[in-house]
Amino acid sequence: MATPSLVSRAARSIPIHAVPKDAYDAWLKKQRREVRTWLDSVDFSPKAHRFELVPGRDGKLEAVVVGVDSFDTPWALAGLSAKLPKGAYRLETPLSSSDATNACVGWLLGTYRFTRYKKKPPTFGASLVVPKGADVKRAELIASALRLSRDLINTPAEDMGPSELAAEARKLGRAHRARVTVIRGNELLRKNYPTIHTVGRASDDPPHLIDLVWGSASHPKVTLVGKGVCFDSGGLDLKPASGMLTMKKDMGGAAAVLGVAKLIMGARLPVRLRVLVPAVENSVSGNAYRPLDVIKTRKGITVEIGNTDAEGRLVLSDALTEACREKPDVLIDFATLTGAARV
């Protein structure tokens, strides 16, 4: 993926004035008359993410003005890096170290494009002079982790089924010397993961349980569980076409935990990390699970199926039961569950 660079210095750089709405009037009064006239003529309003290119007396680009809410999140500059003309830019706004790092993250993420199937990925020519105090290594690590999650979600289910998701986890594990174990197909029944098997058994790509472990056992235990439904047709309670259209993203929880794992391992945080991903495809076939089937979970509880399109909580139940067995200090699950219960 092409991203604009972060540079330590530049012979010539164009200033970016990031101005909060409540400070805009005071800032504007300090500018030259030509700048005030230009911004007034284009009816500029310092709403978040709105920006304006300010020409100099010679007609060349002299400055950029952008409205911001705050730099507490990376998104203040995220819209700029892909839209500005080629050249080097510098932030004129004084920032704390954490805010400067966030600005770098947003700059890097602003040019994210899913390019797996593109013959010629887009290129971007704007670069940012690293603001004073920014942790560039941290910014690049965060951006890289987020790009991984986005790429996994954006990849169609044809190329990102349970087997491919497991392969991505193994690749990540190799890069950071983590141990990755995968239980697949009927082995899930032998090792007592019945709900994961039940939901995924109708697909030609068998269900998987991905288990990544990294770090020292002496460190605090952090366990992340991510729902990995690589495509959700709804099962026999079939979704309508409109509801099925974006269901490649139903493994967003898995993509999120793998991205977080990349971040944790890349930063070498002092934790013992475990990642569990039940990876399945909720498909339709002669052996698909049915409404009113009664299945037993890993915990030993029986569950009657009211709707086969409520598969997420089923696969998570077995993974969470296994996660709790170790009594981790922190346990977080990530999932795209029913739209009727958004958090």
LOKOL-337494 format. One record per residue: x, y, z of N, C-alpha, C, O, CB in turn; residue in three letters. Coordinates in pm, whole numbers, plus 50000, padded with zeros to 5 digits. Glycine has a CB too. Example, Ala and Ser with C-alpha at 12.3 -4.5 7.8 and 13.67 -1.06 7.14 Angstrom:
513194943150780512304955050780513204967050780514244966850846511314955350905Ala512854977550708513674989450714512905000350787513415011450804514084994050572Ser
This chain:
500834988150000500005000050000500875012450000501835013150077499055000050121Met500575022349916501345034649913500845044050021499635045950037501255041349775Ala501775050050096501405060050195502315071950177503435070450128501485054350341Thr501855083650217502765095050213503815093150321503555086850424502005108450233Pro504975098550298506055096450395505955106250510505355116950499507405097750327Ser506555102350620506815111350731508295114550723509125105450728506415105050870Leu508645127250710510045131050693510505139050814509735146250876510245139150564Val511775137550847512305144750963512525159450934512455167751025513605138351010Ser512815162650809513005176750771512795178150621512775168350547514435181750811Arg512625190550578512455193450435513035207150407512935216250490510955192750392Ala513645208850289514245221650253513185232550248513425244050287514965220650117Ala512015228850201510895238350197509635230750235509355220150180510735245050056Arg508895236150329507645229650369506545240050381506785251650415507825222150503Ser505345235650353504165244350355503475242950490503225231650534503185240950238Ile503175253850558502565252950690501105248450684500345252450596502655266250761Pro500745240050780499355236150801498905242450932499465239751038499175220550804Ile497885250750924497315256951044496075248951083495035249851017496965272151020His496185241151189495045233251238494365241451347494915243551455495505219151293Ala493145246151317492505256051404491175250851458490295247351379492295269251328Val491015250151590489705246651647488695257751618489065269351604489825244251800Pro487445253951610486405263551575486355275351671486185286751629485055256751573Lys486505272551802486385283351900487605292551903487575302951969486165277452037Asp488675288751833489875297251830490075303751693491045311051672491105289051866Ala489155301151601489365305451463489365320651448490235326151382488305299451373Tyr488405327351509488315341951493489575348751544490095357951480487085347351568Asp490065344351660491285350451715492475347551625493335356151604491555345051858Ala492535335451571493635331951480493575340351354494595345351307493595317051444Trp492375342051299492205349151173492655363651184493225369151090490745348551128Leu492405370051298492775384051317494285386151308494735397251277492265389051452Lys495055375651335496515376851334497105374851194498305376651175497115366751430Lys496275371151098496775368150964496815380650876496155390650905495905357450897Gln497615379950768497685390950674496315393550611495455384750605498725388150566Arg496165405750564494885409650505494545400650387493375397150370494925424250459Arg495535396550305495265388150189494725374450231493845368850166496545386350106Glu495255369150341494785356150390493345357350439492505348850410495695350950504Val493075368050515491705370050565490725371650450489625366150452491635382350659Arg491135379350349490265381650235489995368650159488865365950118490885392150140Thr491035360650141490875348050068489915338650141488995333150080492245341250048Trp490125336750268489285327450344487845332350350486915324350350489835325550485Leu487685345450355486315350950354485665348950217484475346250209486335365850391Asp486455350250109485895349149974485445334949942484535332949862486925353649871Ser486085324950005485695310949980484725306050087484355294250091486935301849976Val484315315350175483345312150281483835300550368483095291150398481965308750220Asp485115301350406485685290450487485095290350627484965300750692487215291850495Phe484745278450671484255276350808485115265350871485295254850809482725272550810Ser485625267450991486565257851051485885245651111486145242051226487375264651157Pro485025239451034484425226851079485485215951072486425216750992483185223050993Lys485345205851156486325195151159486505188951020485525185450954485915184351260Ala487745187650978488165181250853487985190050729488435186350620487405168450834His487325201450743487255210250627488575217950616489085223050715486045220150637Arg489105218650494490375225650478490325234650355489475233150267491535215650466Phe491245244050352491325253450240492795255850207493635257650296490605266750274Glu493095256050077494435259350029494525274450013493685280549947494765252049895Leu495525280450073495685295050070496845298549977497985294750004495925300750214Val496575305849868497655309649776498435321649829497905329949903497095312749636Pro499705322349789500515334049823500375344849718499585343549625501985330049838Gly501145355249733501065366449639501525362549499501155368849401501895378149690Arg502365351949492502835347249361501925336749300502225331349194504245341749374Asp500815333649367499865323849316500175309649358499345300749338499825324549169Gly501345307249414501695293749460501085291049597500725300149671503235292049464Lys500985278249629500405274349758501285279449871502475276549878500255259049767Leu500665287149960501405293150072501125286150205502005284950289501065307850083Glu499875281650223499505275650352498245267450335497525268550235499305286550461Ala497995259050434496765251150442496115254250576496775254450680497055235750426Val494825256650573494065258850696493045247550708492305244850614493355272950697Val493015241150823492085229950843491405231450978492035234751078492825216350834Val490105228850979489365228851105489555215751179489585205051118487875231351080Gly489685216451310489865204351391488995205351516488695216251564491355202351430Val488605193751568487975193251699489055192351806489105200451899486995181351710Asp489925182451791491045180551883491995170451820491695164451717490565175852024Ser493145168751884494105158551841494105146751937495065138951939495505164551830Phe493035145452016492945134152109492865120852036493255110552090491725135852201Asp492355121051914492275109151830493115111551705493515122951678490785105751793Thr493395101051628494235102951508493545109851391494195112251290494735089851463Pro492265113051401491525116451280491575131151241491015134851138490115112551298Trp492245139651319492245153951289492805156951150492265165351078493045161451394Ala493875150151113494505152650983494265141550883494835141750773495985154551000Leu493435131850917493315119850835492815122750694493105115050602492385110050901Ala492085133450675491575136250541492535143850453492295145350333490325143950552Gly493635148650510494515157450434495515150250345495745154250231495245166350526Leu496115139750396497295134150330497025129150189497925129250104497845122850412Ser495795124750162495475119850028494975130949936494845128849815494425108950037Ala494695142749992494065153349913494985165049882494715172649789492855158349986Lys496045166549958496915178149936497805176049815498165164749781497765180750060Leu498175187049748499115186049635500465180649680500815181149799499285199749567Pro501215175649586502545170349615503405180849682503415192549643503225165249487Lys504135176549785505015185749856505165181950001504535172550048504495199949846Gly506015189350071506225187050214505415197250294505295208850255507735187950251Ala504855192650404504015201150488504485200150633505065190150674502515197050476Tyr504235210650709504575210550851503415216250931502705225150885505885218750877Arg503235211151050502175216051137502665228351212503715227951277501725205051237Leu501925239151204502255251251278501645251251418502025259451502501785263451201Glu500725242251442500015241851569500865234651674501245223151652498645234951554Thr501175241151789501935234251895501115222551951499925223951978502305244152009Pro501775210951968501075199052014501865192152124503095193052130500835189351897Leu501135185152211501795176452308502385164452234502085162252117500795171852418Ser503225156852302503845145252238502805135252190502905130052078504805138452335Ser501795132452273500765122652234499935127852117499585120252027499855119352352Ser499615140952118498835146552008499645146851879499095144751771498365160752044Asp500945149451890501795149351771501875135351711501895133751589503205154451806Ala501925125351799501935111451751500615108151683500605101751577502195101651867Thr499505112451742498185110251680498115116751543497545111051450497085115851770Asn498685128551530498665135351401499395127051295498955126251181499315149351412Ala500505120851334501245112351240500455099951202500455095851086502595108251301Cys499765093951300498945082151271497855085751170497655078551072498305076651402Val497175096851194496115101051103496635103950964495985100750864495425113151157Gly497805110050957498405112950827498665100050749498395099350629499725120750845Trp499185089950818499465077250753498185070050711498125064150603500275068250846Leu497175070450796495935063250766495095070250660494235064050597495115061650892Leu495335083050641494515090450546494625085650403493735088150322494885104750551Gly495695078750372495855073750235495605058750225495965052650124497255076950184Thr495005052850328494715038550318493785035850200492755042450184494075033250449Tyr494165026350119493315021350011493475006150007494565000950029493695027849873Arg492394999149980492474984549966492924981649824492164983849729491094977649997Phe494134976749808494744975849675495034961549630495724959549530496014983749674Thr494524951749702494884937849671494624934149525495394926549466494114928349761Arg493554939249467493184935349331493494946249228493044945449114491704931949327Tyr494254956249268494594967149177495924964349107496904960549170494664980449254Lys495944966248976497194964648902498154976048932499374974148937496924963848751Lys497604987948953498434999648979497875007049100496975015349084498515008948854Lys498385004349219497895011249339498115026249328499075030649265498585005749465Pro497255034249388497425048749384498655053049463499065046349557496175055749439Pro499235064149422500355069849495499965083849543499095090249485501645070449407Thr500605088249649500285101149708501585108749732502575102949776499485099549841Phe501565121549701502825129149702503015138549818504035145349825502925136749580Gly502065139149910502205148350024502965141450137502665130050172500825153050073Ala503935148450194504665143150309504565152950425504415164950405506155140350272Ser504655147650545504535155850666505865155950739506425145450769503405150550758Leu506355167950768507515169150855507075165250996506125170951050508125183750852Val507755155651054507325150151184507255161251288508255168051311508285138951231Val506095163251350505965173651453506885170851572507175159251603504515174751500Pro507315181251638508195179851754507525171351862506365173551898508555193851811Lys508265161651912507755153152020507035140651974506705132052057506855160952105Gly506785139351846506035127651796506895115051805508095115351778505565129951651Ala506255104051841506915090951843506605084151710505575077751694506415082151966Asp507515085651615507275080851479507145065751475506275060351406508405085351386Val507995058751550507935044151551506575039351600506005029951544509055038451639Lys506075045751703504765042051757503665045051655502755036951636504485049651889Arg503755056651590502745060351491502705050351376501635046251332503015074451438Ala503875046551328503925037051216503425023351257502805016351176505355035951162Glu503675019351381503195006451431501675006351441501024996751401503825003251567Leu501115017151496499655018051507499015017751369498035010551347499245030951583Ile499555025651277498995026151142499095012651073498165008451004499705036851058Ala500205005751092500384992551032499384982551086498834974451011501814987451055Ser499134982951217498164973851278496754976551226496004967251198498184975251431Ala496404989251213495074992651162494934988851015493854984750972494815007551180Leu495994990250939495924986250798495724971250785495004966650697497204990550723Arg496354963450874496134949050871494664945750895494074937950820497004942050977Leu494074951750998492664949151027491784953050909490864945750873492224956751153Ser492054964450850491244969050737491384959750617490394956550551491644983350698Arg492604955550589492814946550475492094933250494491504927950400494314944050454Asp492124927850616491434915250642489934916750621489294908050561491724910350785Leu489364927650670487924929850657487534932350511486494927450465487484941750744Ile488354939650439488014943250301488184931750202487614932150094488864954750257Asn488954921650238489164910450147487884902250134487314898350236490324901550196Thr487414899450013486184891549995486314877650056487414872350069485844890349847Pro485184871950094485174858850159485774847950072486284838050124483754855150198Ala485714849549941486334839749851487814838049881488374827149866486144844149705Glu488444848949924489874848749954490174850750102491344851950140490584859449874Asp489144851050187489364852750330488354844250406487564849350486489244867650371Met488394831150380487584821750456488324817550582489384823050612487234809550371Gly487784808050656488454803450779489894798850757490754801650840487664792250840Pro490154791850647491524787050621492474798650597493594798750649491544777650500Ser492034808550519492894820050491493104828550616494194833850638492284828550379Glu492064829850697492204837550821493214830750914494024837350979490844839050892Leu493164817450919494144810050999495554812050944496514813351021493794795051001Ala495684812450812496994814650751497534828550786498734830050810496904813150598Ala496654838550790497084852050829497554852250974498534858951007495934862050810Glu496864844851061497274844151201498644837451214499484841751292496234836551285Ala498844826751137500154820051140501264829351091502354829751148500104807151054Arg500974836750986501954846250932502314856651037503494859951055501404853050805Lys501314861851105501544871651211502354865451324503274871651378500214877151264Leu502004853251359502724846451466504194844251433505064846251518502074833151494Gly504474840251308505874838151268506664851151277507824851151318505934832651125Arg506034862151238506734875051238507134879351378508104886851395505854885751175Ala506404874751479506674879151616507024867551710507024869051832505474886551671His507304855951652507694844251730506634840451834506944837051948509034846751799Arg505404841151792504294836651876503954822151841504254817551730503044845851859Ala503334815151933502894801451907501454801951857500584807651924503004792552035Arg501214796151743499864795951686499424781451669500084773451602499814803551549Val498294778151730497704764851720496354766251652495584775351684497564758151859Thr496044757351559494764757651489494084744151502494654733751467494964761551339Val492844744251551492004732251557490964733851448490294744151441491334730351700Ile490794723751362489884725451248489014713151228489364702051269490684728351120Arg487864715551164486984704651124486514696151241486204701351348487674695951025Gly486464682951219485944673851321486794673051447486344668151550485804660051262Asn488024677951437488874678351556488254687451663488504685651782490294683151520Glu487464697151620486764705851714485814697851803485664700951921485994716851640Leu485184687651747484294679251827485094670851926484704669452042483454670151736Leu486194665351879487014657051968487584665052084487814659652192488144650551889Arg487824678052061488404686352166487354695052235487694704452308489504695152108Lys486084691852211484964698152282484794713052252484774721452342485154696352430Asn484684716152124484254729452080483034727551990483094730351870485424737052004Tyr481924722852046480784718651962480074730051891479614728251778479804711352046Pro479964741851955479194752451888479964758151768479364761651667478864763851987Thr481284758951779482084763651665481914754051548481744758251434483584765051704Ile481964741151578481784731051473480394731751413480234731151291482054717051528His479374733051498477984733051451477734744351353477154742251246477024734151569Thr478164756351389477914767951303478654766751171478124770451066478314780951374Val479884761651173480704761651053480684749050970481324748550865482064764251091Gly479954738751013480064725750945479464725550805479824716850726479404715251028Arg478574734850772477924734650641478814739850529478494737950411476664742950646Ala479914746150564480794751850462481824741750414482264733150491481494764350516Ser482224742750286483314734550235484644738050301485544729650309483424736150083Asp484764750450349485944754450425485624751950572484844759550631486334769650398Asp486194741750634485754737550767486004748150874486844756950856486444724850806Pro485274747250984485464756751093486844755151157487404744151159484374755051199Pro487364766151210488684766251275488574773251411487724782051430489734773351185His489414769351503489664777351622491144780951621492014772351631489274769651755Leu491414793851607492784799051601493194803351741492454810551809492904810851499Ile494364799151785494834801751921496284806651914497194798751888494714788952012Asp496484819651937497814825751932498254829352073497494835552148497834838351840Leu499464825552110500004828552243501384834952227502214830052150500084815752332Val501614845852301502874853152291503214859252427502324862952503502794864152182Trp504494860152456504944866952577505264857452691505044845352682503904876652622Gly505774863152797506204855352913505024851953003504144860153027507254863052992Ser505014839553051503954835053141503954842653273502964842353346504084820253168Ala505054849353305505144856853431504474870453423504274876953526506594858553470Ser504124874853303503514887953286501984887053300501424876153292503884893853148His501304898453321499834898253328499224891853204499684894153092499294912553346Pro498184883953226497554876753116496474885453051495524889853116496934863553167Lys496634887852923495654895352844495134886052735495914881052654496294908452782Val493834883852734493234874952634492234882752550491364889652604492544862852702Thr492364881552419491464888052324490734877252245491354867952193492244897652228Leu489424878552235488604868952160487884876552050487214886552077487584861552254Val488014872051925487414879051813486524870151730486934859351686488474885051726Gly485314874551707484374867151623484884866651479485144877051418482954873451628Lys485034854451426485584852851292484614846251196484954836251133486834844851298Gly483414851651183482464846351085482824852550950482474863950920480954849651125Val483534844750870484134850150747483104853750641483354862250555485114840050691Cys481964847350646480804851850569479554846650638479504835150682480874846950419Phe478554855250646477334851450716476134852450622475594863250598477114860450840Asp475734840950569474534840450485473264840950569472174843150518474534827750398Ser473424838850699472284837350789471974822750817471194819550907471064844150730Gly472584813650738472254799550753470874796650696470424803550605472314795350900Gly470194786550749468864783150698467864794350720466904795550645468364770350764Leu468064802550823467294815050837467974825550751468594834950802467194819650989Asp467854823750622468654831050523468404846050528467264850550539468364825750384Leu469474853650519469344868150511468794872150374468984864750277470714875050537Lys468114883550364467774888750231469044893350161470084895350225466754900550241Pro468974895050030470164898749953470804911450005472024912450015469814900449806Ala469984921350040470534934050088471254932350220472254939150246469424944450102Ser470764923250305471394920950433472664912650424473494912950514470434914350525Gly472794905350314473954896550296475114903650227476244898850228473554884350215Met474824915050167475774921350076477124924450140478164922750077475184934050021Leu477114928950264478364933050329478854922950433479674926250519478184946450396Thr478364910650424478654901150532480064895250529480394886850613477674890050526Met480894899550435482314896150445482934902750568483974898350617483074900350318Lys482284913250618482824920550733482444914250866482774919750972482344934750730Lys481744902850864481304896950990482454890351066482254884951175480214886650964Asp483634891051009484834886751083485614898751133486814897951160485724877850994Met484914910051145485564922251191486174920951330487204926951359484584933651191Gly485534913151416486094910951549487434903951543488374907551614485134902951635Gly487524893851457488784886651438489854895951381491004895751425488584874551345Ala489474903951282490424913451224490914923251328492094926851329489774920951107Ala490024927651416490404937151521491404931051618492414937351651489164941951597Ala491144918751664492064912851762493424909651700494444910451769491464900151823Val493454906051573494744903651509495514916751491496744916951503494544896751373Leu494794927551462495444940551455495994944951590497114949851598494474951051403Gly495204943051695495664946551830496854937751869497804942451931494524944951933Val496794924951832497914915951862499194920751793500264920551853497584901651818Ala499064924951669500234930251598500804942251670502024943851680499874933951453Lys499924950851720500354962751792501054959051923502124964351953499154971951820Leu500454950051999501014946052128502374939252110503334942452180500054936552202Ile502434929952015503694922751994504764931751934505944930851969503464910651903Met504354940551842505314949751782505904959351884507074963051875504664957551671Gly505074963551980505544972552086506244965052199506804971152290504384980552142Ala506194951752193506794943052294506324947052435507124948852526508324943752287Arg505014948252449504444951652579504654940152677504654928552636502944955052566Leu504834943152805505104932752904503834925552947503394926753062505794938753026Pro503244918152855502034910452883502194896452826503014894152736500764917352824Val501424887352879501314874052818500014874452739498924874252797501314862252927Arg500114874952609498974876952520498444863652469499204854852430499364885952403Leu497124862452471496484851052405495364856452317494574864852360495934840752509Arg495284851652195494234855552101493494843052057494104833452010494834863151977Val492184843252073491334832052030490364836951924489634846651945490574825852151Leu490344830151810489444833851700488684821551653489284812751591490234840251583Val487394820551681486574810251618486244814651476485494824151456485264807451700Pro486814807851378486684811951237485774802151164486084790251154488074812751168Ala484654807151114483664798651048483034806150932483184818350919482574793951148Val482334798650848481434804750749480044799250777479844787150780481884801650601Glu479094808150798477714804050827477004801850694476484811250634476954814750915Asn476984789350650476524786050515475244777850516474714774350621477614778450441Ser474754775050396473554766950376473934754150302474534754750194472454774950298Val473594742750359473794729950290472944719450361472224722650456475304725650288Ser473024707150314472194696550373472524693550517471684688250590472344684150293Gly473744696850560474094694050699474194706650785474804706550891475414686550705Asn473584717550737473564729850816472734727950942471784720150944473014741650732Ala473114735151047472294734351168470974741551147470864750451064473044740251290Tyr469954737551225468584741451196467934748751314468364747051428467754729151160Arg466914756851287466124762451396465534751351483465054741251432465004771451342Pro465584753351613465104744151717466014732051739465664723251818463724739351681Leu467164731451671468174721851713468624725351855468634737051893469394721651614Asp468994715351931469534717452065470974712552064471244700952037468684709952175Val471894721652095473304718052094473914720752231473434729052307474064725851984Ile474984713652259475674715352387476924723752364477654721652267476034701552450Lys477164733252453478334741752443479524735452515479384725352584478044755652500Thr480674741552499481884736852567481694736952719482254728552790483094745452529Arg480914746352768480684747452912479734736652963479624734553084480124761152946Lys479054729852872478114719352911476674723752914475784715852943478484714253045Gly476424736452882475064741652878474424738052744475094738752641475044757152900Ile473154734252745472454731752620471764744452572471244752252651471424720352636Thr471774746252440471214758252379470264754052268470624746152181472334767552324Val469044759352271468104757152161468254768452060468274780152097466634756252213Glu468374764751935468594774651829467264781051791466374774451737469254768051705Ile467134793851818465934801051779466034806551638465034807851567465664812251875Gly467264809851597467484815651465468934812951426469844816251501467164831151464Asn469144807151310470514803651270471344815951234472554814851214470484794151152Thr470694827451227471424839851199471934846451327472424857651323470544849551121Asp471804839551438472364844351565473594835951599473784831551713471314843751681Ala474424833751497475544824351510476734829951587477544822451641476004820151374Glu476834843151592478024849251653478194845651799479284842151843477964864051639Gly477094846751874477194843752018477474828852042478024825252146475894847852089Arg477084820351946477364806051961478864803251950479444796652036476604797951855Leu479494808251844480924805451828481744812251936482774807051979481404809951690Val481274823951980481994830852087481894823452219482824823952300481464845052103Leu480774816452241480584809952371481674799652398482214799152508479204803352378Ser481984791352299483034781352318484404787952337485184783852423483084771752199Asp484684798252257485974805052268486124812152402487194811952463486154815152153Ala485034818452449485094825452577485214815652694485874818552793483844834152595Leu484564804152682484704793952787486164789652799486684788352910483814781752757Thr486804787452686488224783752688489074795252742490014792952817488704779852547Glu488734807552703489494819152751489424820352903490414823552968488974831952686Ala488244817852959488054819153104488774808353182489074810153301486574818853137Cys489064797253118489714786053187491044790353250491414785453356489954774453091Arg491754799353183493054803953233492954815353333493964819553390493904808253117Glu491744820453355491544831753446492474843453412493314847253494491774827253592Lys492324848953292493194860153253492924872553338491834874153393493004863453105Pro493924881153347493744893753419492844903253341492094911053400495094900453446Asp492924902653210492074910853122491534901853012492284894552947492864923153062Val490224902452991489584894852883488644904152808487734909852867488804882452939Leu488874905552678488054914352595487624906652471488454900352405488814927452555Ile486334907152439485894901152313485444911952216484884922152256484764890952337Asp485694909552089485344918851981484424911451885484724900251843486634924151907Phe483304917651851482364910551765481424920151693481074930651746481554900451846Ala481034916351572479924922751502478694914151529478454904251459480214924351346Thr477944917851630476734910351663475534917151601475694925751514476554908951816Leu474344913551642473134918551577473064933751577473424940251675471904912851646Thr472604939051467472434953451457471404958951552471334971151572472064957151318Gly470614950351612469594954851707470194957951844469494963151931468504944351721Ala471464954851864472074956951995473474962751979474454956752022472134943852076Ala473544974251917474844980351893475354987152020474564992452099474764990451777Arg476664986952038477294993652153478255004252099478905011152177478054983352245Val
